[in-house]
C-alpha cells in the first residue's frame, strides 16, 4: 500500500512583543517524523512582503529560500546523533525595513537504531597503514566538500529516487565488527543489478566524481544551500566534477565497487552537514513516494553491506 508523508503543523510561536498582527510570521512544519535522521520542511509566511529571512537551528545557520514575496522555506536536517529534546528554531525577518522575530520549538523524539555484530576479516577492521592514510585523506576531502555548498538553491523540482527498486537497508544501523564499533549506516541501499542507470536525485553541480576507498566509484552532487547527494559503488561514472545536472539525468550505473559484497546503489544525503535518511527526503521533497519507510525501531532490520 502506498504510504503518504505525514504533515505536522503544530508549532509554538513566540513573536516579538512589538510585532503587529500584520507583521506576524506564521510557521508551518512538514515532517515524516521529528526524530534523528529525519527532514523537516519549515514554511514561513507573512501578510507583508518579506525582504530577507534568516533562520537558525541546532546552533547553526539554516539557509532559507524564497517561494514568493510573502513565503519563504528552509529545509532542516536532524542528524542521526542528535539527542532527544526541545530545540529552538529562530527566524528573523525583515518586513518593510524593520525586523520581526519568531521562534518555533522543535521537539525531537528518541529513535532506536538497529545494531548488528559481525566477525569479518581483520584487514577490514584494521587496514594497512597506507590504506589508513588514504581513508583519512578522503574523509578530510569530503569534510571540505560538505562545507562548500553553493549559496543558492540549485534545485526546484521534486526529488526522485535514483533507481527504481525499493530500499533494502535501514538508515542509521550501527555495526560492530570484531568487537569494534563502526560508523553508522548513513544512507539507504537499493538492490539493483550491475549496469542499472542511476538518476540524479535532483538538479545541482557535481563536486566529486571519482573512486574512493570505502564507497568505490562515487558521485557527489551539491544541490545548494548545504544539501548534498552521495551516490556510491557505481560501475560506471558518466559525469565529471564541475558538471551541472538536472533531476533524473543519468550520472552513472549501479555496480559493486568499494567495500561491498554485491551490486547495489548506496544513496546518502547531507543537509547542513546533518546525515539524514534519503527516504525522508523523498517523503517530504519528492513526488508521491511509494515506500517512504515508516520511522520505527529497527531491531528486526536485515541491513545490507
C-alpha positions as CSV (number, residue, x, y, z in Angstrom):
1,X,0.0,0.0,0.0
2,X,1.2,3.5,-0.9
3,X,2.2,5.4,2.2
4,X,1.7,9.2,2.4
5,X,4.1,11.5,4.3
6,X,2.6,12.9,7.4
7,X,2.4,16.7,7.8
8,X,3.0,18.2,11.2
9,X,1.6,21.6,11.6
10,X,1.6,22.0,15.4
11,X,4.1,24.7,16.3
12,X,4.6,27.1,19.2
13,X,5.1,30.7,18.0
14,X,6.9,33.3,20.1
15,X,6.7,36.6,18.3
16,X,8.4,39.9,19.0
17,X,6.4,42.0,21.5
18,X,6.4,44.9,19.1
19,X,5.1,43.0,16.1
20,X,1.6,43.8,14.9
21,X,-0.8,41.2,13.5
22,X,0.2,42.3,10.0
23,X,3.9,41.7,10.9
24,X,3.5,38.3,12.5
25,X,5.3,35.3,10.9
26,X,3.3,32.1,10.6
27,X,5.5,28.9,10.6
28,X,4.2,25.6,9.3
29,X,6.3,22.4,9.5
30,X,6.1,19.3,7.4
31,X,7.9,16.1,8.5
32,X,7.6,12.4,8.3
33,X,8.6,12.3,12.0
34,X,10.7,14.6,14.2
35,X,13.5,12.2,15.1
36,X,17.2,11.7,14.3
37,X,17.8,11.2,10.6
38,X,14.6,12.9,9.6
39,X,13.9,16.0,7.4
40,X,11.7,19.0,8.4
41,X,10.4,21.5,5.9
42,X,9.7,24.8,7.5
43,X,7.5,27.3,5.7
44,X,7.4,31.0,6.8
45,X,4.6,33.2,5.6
46,X,3.5,36.8,6.4
47,X,0.9,39.2,5.2
48,X,3.6,41.8,4.2
49,X,6.4,41.0,1.7
50,X,9.5,39.5,3.3
51,X,12.6,41.3,2.2
52,X,15.0,38.9,3.9
53,X,14.7,35.9,6.2
54,X,17.4,34.5,8.5
55,X,16.9,31.2,10.4
56,X,19.0,29.3,12.9
57,X,18.7,25.8,14.4
58,X,20.9,23.4,16.3
59,X,23.4,26.2,16.9
60,X,24.0,26.8,13.2
61,X,22.6,29.0,10.5
62,X,19.8,27.5,8.5
63,X,19.7,28.5,4.8
64,X,16.3,29.9,3.6
65,X,14.9,30.4,0.1
66,X,12.1,32.5,-1.4
67,X,9.0,31.0,-2.9
68,X,7.2,34.3,-3.4
69,X,7.1,37.7,-1.9
70,X,5.4,36.6,1.3
71,X,6.5,32.9,1.6
72,X,10.0,31.5,2.3
73,X,11.1,28.0,3.2
74,X,14.0,26.2,4.9
75,X,15.0,22.5,4.9
76,X,16.2,21.3,8.2
77,X,18.1,18.0,8.7
78,X,18.1,16.3,12.1
79,X,21.4,14.4,12.3
80,X,21.2,10.8,13.4
81,X,23.2,11.6,16.5
82,X,21.0,14.4,17.8
83,X,19.8,13.7,21.3
84,X,16.1,13.9,22.0
85,X,14.8,17.1,23.5
86,X,13.3,20.5,22.7
87,X,15.3,22.7,20.3
88,X,14.5,26.3,19.3
89,X,14.4,27.2,15.6
90,X,14.6,31.0,15.3
91,X,13.5,33.2,12.4
92,X,14.5,36.9,11.9
93,X,12.6,38.5,9.0
94,X,12.9,42.0,7.5
95,X,9.4,43.4,6.7
96,X,9.1,46.9,5.3
97,X,12.7,47.7,6.6
98,X,12.0,46.6,10.2
99,X,12.8,43.3,11.9
100,X,10.3,40.7,13.3
101,X,11.5,37.7,15.3
102,X,9.7,34.4,15.7
103,X,10.8,31.1,17.3
104,X,9.3,27.6,17.0
105,X,10.1,24.8,19.3
106,X,11.1,21.5,17.7
107,X,10.5,18.5,19.9
108,X,12.9,15.8,18.8
109,X,11.8,12.3,19.9
110,X,14.1,9.4,20.6
111,X,14.8,6.8,17.9
112,X,16.3,3.4,18.3
113,X,18.6,2.2,15.6
114,X,19.5,-1.4,14.9
115,X,22.8,-2.8,15.9
116,X,24.5,-5.7,14.1
117,X,27.5,-7.6,15.3
118,X,29.7,-9.4,12.7
119,X,33.0,-11.2,12.5
120,X,34.9,-10.2,9.4
121,X,38.5,-10.4,8.0
122,X,40.8,-8.4,10.3
123,X,42.0,-6.4,7.3
124,X,38.6,-4.9,7.0
125,X,38.7,-3.6,10.6
126,X,42.5,-2.8,10.8
127,X,43.7,-1.9,7.3
128,X,47.3,-1.4,6.5
129,X,49.0,1.9,7.2
130,X,48.9,3.2,3.5
131,X,45.2,2.5,3.4
132,X,44.6,4.2,6.7
133,X,46.3,7.3,5.3
134,X,44.1,7.2,2.2
135,X,41.0,6.8,4.3
136,X,41.9,9.8,6.4
137,X,42.7,11.9,3.3
138,X,39.4,11.1,1.6
139,X,37.5,11.8,4.8
140,X,39.1,15.2,5.0
141,X,38.3,15.8,1.4
142,X,34.6,15.0,1.9
143,X,34.5,17.2,5.1
144,X,35.7,20.1,3.0
145,X,33.1,19.4,0.3
146,X,30.3,19.5,2.9
147,X,31.4,23.0,3.9
148,X,31.5,24.4,0.4
149,X,27.9,24.3,-0.8
150,X,26.5,26.8,-3.3
151,X,24.9,29.7,-1.6
152,X,21.8,29.5,-3.7
153,X,19.2,26.7,-4.2
154,X,20.2,24.7,-7.3
155,X,17.1,22.5,-7.3
156,X,13.4,23.4,-7.8
157,X,11.7,20.2,-8.9
158,X,10.7,17.3,-6.7
159,X,13.4,14.9,-5.7
160,X,13.3,11.5,-7.4
161,X,14.7,8.1,-6.4
162,X,17.9,7.4,-8.3
163,X,17.0,3.8,-9.2
164,X,13.5,2.2,-9.4
165,X,14.0,-0.5,-6.8
166,X,12.8,-0.5,-3.2
167,X,15.2,0.3,-0.4
168,X,16.8,-2.8,1.1
169,X,18.6,-1.4,4.1
170,X,17.7,0.5,7.3
171,X,19.2,4.0,7.7
172,X,21.3,4.5,10.8
173,X,22.1,0.9,11.5
174,X,25.1,0.6,13.9
175,X,27.7,-2.0,13.1
176,X,30.2,-3.7,15.4
177,X,32.9,-5.6,13.5
178,X,35.2,-7.9,15.6
179,X,34.2,-6.0,18.7
180,X,34.9,-2.6,17.3
181,X,32.1,0.0,16.7
182,X,32.0,1.4,13.2
183,X,30.3,4.5,11.7
184,X,26.5,4.1,11.5
185,X,25.0,3.4,8.1
186,X,24.5,7.0,6.9
187,X,22.4,6.3,3.8
188,X,20.0,3.9,2.1
189,X,20.8,1.0,-0.1
190,X,18.8,0.0,-3.2
191,X,19.4,-3.5,-4.5
192,X,19.8,-3.2,-8.3
193,X,21.6,-5.2,-11.0
194,X,25.0,-4.1,-12.2
195,X,24.6,-1.6,-15.1
196,X,21.3,-0.2,-13.9
197,X,21.2,3.6,-14.9
198,X,21.4,5.9,-11.9
199,X,19.4,9.2,-12.0
200,X,20.5,12.4,-10.3
201,X,18.0,12.8,-7.4
202,X,17.7,16.5,-8.3
203,X,19.5,19.2,-10.1
204,X,22.8,20.6,-8.9
205,X,26.5,20.6,-9.5
206,X,28.8,17.6,-9.4
207,X,31.6,18.2,-6.9
208,X,33.0,14.7,-6.7
209,X,33.2,12.1,-9.5
210,X,35.9,9.5,-8.7
211,X,36.9,6.3,-7.0
212,X,37.1,6.4,-3.1
213,X,38.2,3.6,-0.8
214,X,35.0,2.8,1.0
215,X,32.4,4.0,-1.5
216,X,34.1,2.9,-4.7
217,X,33.2,4.9,-7.8
218,X,31.4,7.8,-6.2
219,X,29.4,10.9,-7.4
220,X,28.5,13.7,-5.1
221,X,26.0,16.3,-6.2
222,X,25.7,19.7,-4.5
223,X,22.1,20.8,-4.6
224,X,22.9,24.1,-3.0
225,X,22.2,25.6,0.5
226,X,24.1,22.8,2.2
227,X,22.2,19.9,0.6
228,X,24.2,17.1,-1.0
229,X,23.6,13.7,-2.5
230,X,26.3,11.0,-2.5
231,X,25.8,8.0,-4.9
232,X,28.2,5.2,-4.2
233,X,29.6,1.8,-5.6
234,X,29.0,2.7,-9.2
235,X,30.4,0.5,-12.0
236,X,30.5,3.5,-14.4
237,X,30.6,7.2,-13.8
238,X,29.0,9.3,-16.6
239,X,29.7,12.8,-15.2
240,X,32.7,14.9,-14.2
241,X,33.4,17.3,-11.3
242,X,32.0,20.7,-12.2
243,X,29.2,19.4,-14.4
244,X,25.7,20.7,-13.9
245,X,23.0,18.0,-13.8
246,X,19.2,18.1,-13.8
247,X,16.8,15.9,-11.9
248,X,16.6,12.5,-13.5
249,X,19.7,12.9,-15.6
250,X,21.8,9.7,-15.8
251,X,25.0,10.1,-13.8
252,X,26.3,6.5,-13.8
253,X,25.5,2.9,-13.5
254,X,25.0,0.6,-10.5
255,X,28.0,-1.5,-9.5
256,X,29.9,-3.2,-6.7
257,X,33.0,-1.0,-6.3
258,X,34.5,-0.1,-3.0
259,X,33.9,-2.1,0.3
260,X,30.7,-4.0,-0.6
261,X,29.6,-7.6,-1.0
262,X,27.4,-7.2,-4.1
263,X,25.9,-4.8,-6.6
264,X,23.7,-2.1,-5.2
265,X,23.3,1.7,-5.0
266,X,24.1,3.5,-1.8
267,X,22.5,6.9,-1.6
268,X,23.4,9.3,1.2
269,X,22.1,12.8,1.8
270,X,23.6,15.6,3.9
271,X,21.6,18.7,4.8
272,X,23.5,21.3,6.7
273,X,26.1,18.6,7.5
274,X,23.4,16.5,9.1
275,X,23.1,12.9,8.0
276,X,19.5,12.2,7.0
277,X,17.6,9.3,5.6
278,X,17.1,9.8,1.8
279,X,13.7,8.2,2.1
280,X,12.7,11.1,4.3
281,X,13.9,13.5,1.6
282,X,11.6,11.6,-0.9
283,X,8.7,11.7,1.6
284,X,9.0,15.5,2.2
285,X,10.5,16.9,-1.0
286,X,9.6,14.2,-3.5
287,X,6.5,13.3,-5.5
288,X,4.2,10.6,-4.1
289,X,6.9,8.2,-2.8
290,X,6.0,4.5,-3.0
291,X,7.9,3.5,0.1
292,X,8.8,6.5,2.3
293,X,9.7,3.9,5.0
294,X,7.8,4.4,8.3
295,X,10.0,5.5,11.2
296,X,10.3,2.6,13.6
297,X,12.8,0.9,15.8
298,X,15.0,-1.1,13.5
299,X,15.7,-4.1,15.8
300,X,14.5,-6.5,13.1
301,X,16.4,-5.0,10.3
302,X,18.5,-7.0,7.8
303,X,20.9,-4.4,6.6
304,X,23.0,-4.9,3.5
305,X,26.7,-4.5,3.3
